[in-house]
Amino acid sequence: MVHTYEVFVDIKTFADYASSDARLGTTRYEIDAESKTKADGMAFMKAKSDYPTGTEYDIRVTRLLK
């Protein structure tokens, strides 16, 4: 059975490899998946696609919407 999960992804992007200045941001997704684990993986792939320059992705599946 497929459920809709709310997932937040914190994304850290550095200006360049020599710099320690980072830009932080959070994005929210509603992911349709069969399990929390699959929702986690799908959110990672979506965030990686939406923010390809990100260097760190922290995924949090926060709640079941439906």
ROSE-4610 file (N, C-alpha, C; in Angstrom, 1 decimal, always signed):
// ROSE-4610
residu = [M/M/M/V/V/V/H/H/H/T/T/T/Y/Y/Y/E/E/E/V/V/V/F/F/F/V/V/V/D/D/D/I/I/I/K/K/K/T/T/T/F/F/F/A/A/A/D/D/D/Y/Y/Y/A/A/A/S/S/S/S/S/S/D/D/D/A/A/A/R/R/R/L/L/L/G/G/G/T/T/T/T/T/T/R/R/R/Y/Y/Y/E/E/E/I/I/I/D/D/D/A/A/A/E/E/E/S/S/S/K/K/K/T/T/T/K/K/K/A/A/A/D/D/D/G/G/G/M/M/M/A/A/A/F/F/F/M/M/M/K/K/K/A/A/A/K/K/K/S/S/S/D/D/D/Y/Y/Y/P/P/P/T/T/T/G/G/G/T/T/T/E/E/E/Y/Y/Y/D/D/D/I/I/I/R/R/R/V/V/V/T/T/T/R/R/R/L/L/L/L/L/L/K/K/K]
num = [1/1/1/2/2/2/3/3/3/4/4/4/5/5/5/6/6/6/7/7/7/8/8/8/9/9/9/10/10/10/11/11/11/12/12/12/13/13/13/14/14/14/15/15/15/16/16/16/17/17/17/18/18/18/19/19/19/20/20/20/21/21/21/22/22/22/23/23/23/24/24/24/25/25/25/26/26/26/27/27/27/28/28/28/29/29/29/30/30/30/31/31/31/32/32/32/33/33/33/34/34/34/35/35/35/36/36/36/37/37/37/38/38/38/39/39/39/40/40/40/41/41/41/42/42/42/43/43/43/44/44/44/45/45/45/46/46/46/47/47/47/48/48/48/49/49/49/50/50/50/51/51/51/52/52/52/53/53/53/54/54/54/55/55/55/56/56/56/57/57/57/58/58/58/59/59/59/60/60/60/61/61/61/62/62/62/63/63/63/64/64/64/65/65/65/66/66/66]
x = [+0.8/+0.0/+0.9/+0.6/+1.3/+0.8/+1.7/+1.3/+2.0/+1.6/+2.2/+2.9/+4.2/+5.1/+5.5/+5.6/+6.2/+7.7/+8.5/+10.0/+10.7/+11.5/+12.3/+13.8/+14.4/+15.8/+16.6/+17.6/+18.5/+19.7/+20.0/+21.0/+22.1/+23.3/+24.5/+25.3/+25.6/+26.3/+27.5/+28.7/+29.9/+30.1/+30.6/+30.9/+32.0/+33.0/+34.0/+34.7/+35.6/+36.2/+37.2/+37.8/+38.8/+38.2/+36.9/+36.2/+35.5/+35.4/+34.6/+33.2/+32.9/+31.7/+30.6/+29.6/+28.5/+27.2/+26.4/+25.0/+24.1/+23.2/+22.3/+20.9/+20.1/+18.7/+18.0/+16.7/+15.8/+14.7/+14.3/+13.2/+12.3/+11.0/+10.0/+9.5/+9.3/+8.7/+7.5/+6.6/+5.6/+5.8/+6.2/+6.7/+5.7/+5.3/+4.4/+5.3/+5.2/+6.1/+5.4/+5.9/+5.4/+5.9/+7.0/+7.6/+8.4/+8.6/+9.4/+10.8/+11.4/+12.7/+12.8/+11.8/+11.7/+11.5/+10.7/+10.4/+11.7/+12.6/+13.9/+14.7/+14.8/+15.7/+15.1/+13.8/+13.2/+13.5/+13.4/+13.6/+15.1/+16.0/+17.4/+17.6/+17.1/+17.2/+16.6/+15.5/+14.8/+15.6/+16.1/+16.9/+18.2/+18.8/+20.1/+19.8/+18.7/+18.3/+18.0/+17.3/+16.9/+18.1/+19.0/+20.1/+21.4/+21.9/+23.0/+24.3/+24.4/+25.7/+25.7/+24.7/+24.7/+25.8/+26.4/+27.5/+27.0/+26.0/+25.5/+24.0/+23.3/+21.9/+21.5/+20.7/+20.2/+18.7/+18.2/+16.8/+16.1/+14.9/+14.1/+12.7/+12.2/+10.8/+10.1/+9.2/+8.6/+7.3/+6.4/+5.1/+4.4/+3.4/+2.6/+1.4/+1.2/+0.2/-1.1/-1.0/-2.2/-1.8]
y = [-1.2/+0.0/+1.2/+2.2/+3.4/+4.5/+5.1/+6.2/+7.5/+8.7/+9.9/+10.4/+10.6/+11.0/+12.4/+13.2/+14.5/+14.3/+14.9/+14.7/+16.1/+16.4/+17.6/+17.2/+18.0/+17.7/+19.0/+18.9/+20.0/+19.8/+20.9/+20.9/+21.9/+21.4/+22.3/+22.3/+23.6/+23.8/+24.7/+24.4/+25.2/+26.0/+27.3/+28.2/+27.6/+27.0/+26.3/+25.3/+24.5/+23.4/+24.0/+25.2/+25.7/+26.6/+26.9/+27.7/+26.9/+27.5/+26.9/+27.6/+28.5/+29.2/+28.3/+28.0/+27.1/+27.9/+27.5/+28.0/+26.8/+27.1/+26.1/+26.4/+25.3/+25.5/+24.2/+24.4/+23.2/+23.2/+22.1/+21.9/+20.8/+21.0/+20.0/+19.3/+18.0/+17.2/+16.3/+16.0/+15.0/+13.9/+12.8/+11.6/+10.5/+9.9/+8.7/+7.5/+6.7/+5.5/+4.4/+3.2/+2.0/+2.0/+2.6/+2.5/+3.8/+4.0/+5.2/+5.1/+3.9/+3.8/+4.1/+3.7/+4.1/+5.6/+6.2/+7.6/+8.4/+7.9/+8.5/+8.5/+7.3/+7.2/+8.0/+8.1/+8.9/+10.4/+10.8/+12.2/+12.6/+11.7/+11.9/+12.1/+11.2/+11.3/+12.6/+13.0/+14.2/+15.4/+15.5/+16.6/+16.7/+15.6/+15.5/+16.0/+15.7/+16.2/+17.7/+18.2/+19.6/+20.5/+20.0/+20.7/+20.0/+19.9/+19.1/+19.6/+20.8/+21.4/+21.1/+20.5/+20.3/+19.2/+19.4/+18.5/+17.6/+18.1/+17.3/+17.3/+16.2/+16.1/+15.4/+16.0/+15.4/+15.2/+14.0/+13.7/+13.3/+13.9/+13.6/+13.3/+12.1/+11.7/+12.1/+13.1/+13.6/+13.1/+12.8/+12.3/+11.7/+10.9/+10.2/+11.1/+11.6/+12.5/+11.7/+10.6/+9.8/+8.5]
z = [+0.0/+0.0/+0.0/-0.8/-1.0/+0.0/+0.7/+1.6/+1.1/+1.6/+1.3/+2.6/+2.5/+3.6/+3.4/+4.5/+4.5/+4.8/+4.0/+4.1/+4.0/+5.0/+4.9/+4.6/+3.8/+3.4/+3.7/+4.6/+4.8/+3.8/+3.1/+2.0/+2.4/+2.3/+2.6/+1.3/+0.8/-0.4/-0.1/-0.4/-0.2/-1.5/-1.3/-2.4/-3.3/-2.8/-3.5/-2.6/-3.1/-2.3/-1.4/-1.6/-0.8/+0.4/+0.3/+1.2/+2.3/+3.5/+4.5/+4.7/+3.8/+3.8/+3.2/+3.9/+3.4/+3.4/+2.4/+2.4/+2.8/+3.7/+4.2/+3.8/+3.5/+3.1/+3.4/+3.5/+3.7/+2.7/+2.2/+1.3/+1.8/+1.4/+1.9/+0.6/+0.8/-0.3/+0.3/-0.5/-0.2/-1.1/-0.6/-1.3/-1.2/-2.3/-2.3/-2.3/-1.3/-1.2/-0.4/-0.5/+0.2/+1.6/+1.9/+3.3/+3.6/+4.8/+5.3/+4.7/+4.6/+4.0/+2.6/+1.8/+0.4/+0.2/+1.1/+1.0/+1.3/+2.2/+2.5/+1.2/+0.6/-0.7/-1.8/-2.0/-3.1/-2.8/-1.6/-1.2/-1.5/-1.2/-1.5/-3.0/-3.8/-5.2/-5.8/-5.3/-5.7/-5.3/-4.1/-3.6/-4.4/-4.7/-5.5/-6.9/-7.4/-8.8/-8.8/-7.7/-7.6/-7.3/-6.5/-6.0/-6.2/-7.5/-7.8/-7.2/-6.8/-6.3/-4.8/-4.2/-2.7/-2.4/-1.2/-0.8/+0.4/+1.1/+2.2/+2.2/+2.4/+2.4/+3.7/+4.5/+5.7/+5.5/+5.4/+5.2/+6.4/+6.6/+7.8/+7.3/+7.4/+7.2/+8.4/+8.4/+9.6/+10.0/+9.0/+9.3/+8.1/+8.4/+7.4/+7.2/+5.9/+5.6/+5.2/+4.4/+4.1/+3.6]
